[in-house]
Amino acid sequence: MTRALERSPSSFTAESRTLDHGVVALRLVGELDADSAARLHDALHAAAVGARAMVVDLSEVTYLGSVGVSALLGVYTRSGGRVHLAGLHAHPGVSRVAVLLGLDRHFVVHRDVTAFLAAMRG
C-alpha cells in the first residue's frame, strides 16, 4: 500500500509505503529545512504510528538542516529506536551534516531500503 503524505509545489515530498509485517518505508525527497518543517513532522508522525519498524529513505534528500535533524531525532526517540535510516550517503552535503551531528551513532543506517529489509528478515 502506498500513500502520498505530502505533495506540494515546494521542494519537499514524502511518500509512505507499508512493507512486510508492519514495517513502513518513508521516502523523503528534497530539502529538509524550515520551509518543510511542519510537513516533515506530519509525515514522520503519520508513518510511525502503528509501525513495528520504520526506515526513512534519505537517498533523495538534497539538504538536511537543523529542522530535519531535529525531526528525525524526535521520531527516533518517540518510537523507542524503531526508526532506521537508509540512503544517508547519497548526497555529500547530507552525509556530512549527518556524520558531524552523529546521526549514524543514534540510528542504524542501511545502504538502501533493500538492505534494511534484508536486515529485518535476518
Phi, psi and omega per residue, in radians:
M1 nan 2.221 3.117
T2 -2.101 2.374 3.051
R3 -2.459 2.373 3.087
A4 -1.368 2.165 3.125
L5 -1.543 -0.597 -3.128
E6 -2.553 2.302 2.976
R7 -2.422 2.164 3.127
S8 -2.655 2.936 -3.138
P9 -1.249 -0.163 -3.129
S10 -1.293 -3.023 -3.059
S11 -1.644 0.422 3.137
F12 -2.298 2.321 2.991
T13 -2.422 2.744 3.089
A14 -2.458 2.387 3.128
E15 -2.365 2.245 -3.104
S16 -1.867 2.396 3.054
R17 -2.243 2.334 3.016
T18 -1.543 2.181 -3.116
L19 -1.783 -2.641 -3.116
D20 -1.184 2.406 2.911
H21 0.905 0.855 3.060
G22 1.331 0.281 3.091
V23 -1.641 2.328 -3.078
V24 -2.061 2.400 3.020
A25 -1.943 2.237 3.098
L26 -2.022 1.983 3.136
R27 -1.680 2.114 3.102
L28 -1.836 2.442 -3.116
V29 -2.317 2.301 3.037
G30 1.854 -2.515 -3.026
E31 -1.830 2.241 3.066
L32 -1.720 1.537 -3.041
D33 -2.380 -2.990 -3.102
A34 -1.056 -0.595 -3.141
D35 -1.168 -0.489 -3.109
S36 -1.782 0.079 -2.988
A37 -0.945 -0.938 -3.078
A38 -1.114 -0.771 -3.138
R39 -1.166 -0.629 3.102
L40 -1.122 -0.850 3.113
H41 -1.016 -0.785 -3.140
D42 -1.089 -0.768 -3.126
A43 -1.128 -0.768 3.127
L44 -1.112 -0.775 -3.132
H45 -1.111 -0.860 -3.106
A46 -1.054 -0.709 -3.123
A47 -1.225 -0.578 -3.062
A48 -1.396 -0.420 -3.083
V49 -1.076 2.082 3.098
G50 1.363 -0.023 -3.119
A51 -1.352 2.354 3.036
R52 -1.197 -0.669 3.065
A53 -2.699 2.750 -3.121
M54 -2.483 2.472 3.012
V55 -2.057 2.307 3.082
V56 -1.791 2.001 -3.117
D57 -1.527 1.951 -3.114
L58 -1.782 0.194 -3.032
S59 -1.100 -0.371 3.126
E60 -1.934 0.254 3.058
V61 -1.461 2.227 -3.074
T62 -1.791 -0.253 3.123
Y63 -2.608 2.294 3.120
L64 -2.129 1.767 3.126
G65 -1.636 -3.134 -3.108
S66 -1.071 -0.566 3.099
V67 -1.111 -0.738 3.119
G68 -1.136 -0.772 3.108
V69 -1.061 -0.809 3.139
S70 -1.064 -0.750 -3.141
A71 -1.128 -0.740 3.124
L72 -1.121 -0.792 3.125
L73 -1.140 -0.623 3.112
G74 -1.109 -0.807 3.137
V75 -1.198 -0.581 3.079
Y76 -1.085 -0.815 -3.128
T77 -1.144 -0.829 -3.126
R78 -1.112 -0.487 -3.106
S79 -1.538 -0.051 -3.091
G80 1.252 0.478 3.098
G81 1.504 0.222 -3.129
R82 -1.454 0.116 -3.130
V83 -1.803 2.257 3.104
H84 -1.984 2.853 3.063
L85 -2.024 2.582 3.043
A86 -2.364 2.654 3.067
G87 1.209 0.380 -3.068
L88 -1.100 -0.465 -3.044
H89 -1.800 0.286 -3.126
A90 -1.218 -0.599 3.141
H91 -2.104 2.199 -3.064
P92 -0.970 -0.692 -3.129
G93 -1.155 -0.699 3.112
V94 -1.166 -0.795 3.129
S95 -1.050 -0.758 -3.129
R96 -1.054 -0.838 3.126
V97 -1.097 -0.793 -3.100
A98 -1.070 -0.734 -3.140
V99 -1.232 -0.766 3.132
L100 -1.040 -0.641 -3.107
L101 -1.627 -0.001 3.023
G102 1.364 0.405 3.102
L103 -1.040 -0.591 3.136
D104 -1.217 -0.222 3.056
R105 -1.583 -0.391 3.127
H106 -1.568 -0.806 -3.046
F107 -1.692 2.690 2.858
V108 -1.401 2.206 -3.074
V109 -1.936 2.286 3.138
H110 -2.017 2.653 3.127
R111 -0.991 -0.780 -3.139
D112 -2.747 -3.108 -3.099
V113 -1.145 -0.614 3.116
T114 -1.075 -0.747 3.104
A115 -1.146 -0.647 3.054
F116 -1.038 -0.852 -3.122
L117 -1.077 -0.706 3.100
A118 -1.077 -0.730 3.122
A119 -1.155 -0.628 3.140
M120 -1.203 -0.580 -3.137
R121 -1.350 -0.396 -3.127
G122 0.081 nan nan
